Every structure is written in structure tokens, then in C-alpha cells.
């Protein structure tokens, strides 16, 4: 299943009172039947005293902890470090692959469909937060039919002549 069956998101703008439209403190969950994804974030309080990884992925067989700058560590389910890789952050190869795909027909390193799946989760989480609703996306399309205020955020209005053509 690539589309979640239920999406919830709670949080708020607790640190700054400004015009940003996304929460600075957030907890979002995406349910996929017998599996799920959760995201906890606090962008305005880095919590450096806790010594957490930049991003951690928790699975049945361990944890992948991205420590920043292209480096990561892998831990077994008991917290024992299995391996550590020191790398360097490098976006350039990704941009080169993308532009070479457009200009020269070079195959993409990652299919665009995979990026769409990740983007869909972000959009659904954002819509759940903005509406305060529990979302139940269509399992085939990922689109929303209800609640009405959530479905309204599914698309945007375009000026005449600027509508996307698919």
C-alpha cells in the first residue's frame, strides 16, 4: 500500500508569531494498515542537548540515523552501533542527473513516481494540519473527497491560460 488509509497532524506556531504557514512544532502520522510513519519536529528548538541524529528511521531490524552532512550510523534493535559512514553532503550529482535526463535522455537515478509518493505524504500532512481533520485518502488516487475544506486544499485555482496540461 503506497497511499495511507488515515492521516493526522497536530502542532502549531508556538515559537514565533509570524506569517509562516506551517507549524514549528509538529506530530504527524500516516497509517498504512499494519504499518505506519510518524514525524515529530520542532524547528525552532534544536534540542542540541539531546544529541539526536538529524533524522532517524526506525524499523524492525534497527535504526538508520542520518547525522548530517552525508554521514549516517546504523544501529541494531538493541541500540548497538553496527556501522558508521562519514560522507559529505553533495546535492550536485542529483541536479546533474536531473538536467542530464532532460537534456540528454539520461535515465533518472530515482523514478519521479518515488518523489511523488514522498511529496503526497507531505501534502496530506499539511492538509490534515490546516484543517484539523483526520484524513482518509482514496487508496487508489490519494485524493480527498471529504471533508470539504480538506478536499478544497487538494488543488489550486489557476489563471486562464496557466492551467497545467497533463
Secondary structure, 3 states (H helix, E strand, C coil): CCCCCEEEEEEECCCCCCCCCCCCEEEEEEECCCCEEEEEEECCCCCHHHCCCCEEEEECCEEEEEEECCEEEEECCCCCEEEEECCCCCCHHHHHHHHHHHHHCCCCCCCHHHHHHHHHHHHHHHHHHHHCCCECCCCCCCCCCCCHHHHHCCCCCCCCCCCCCC
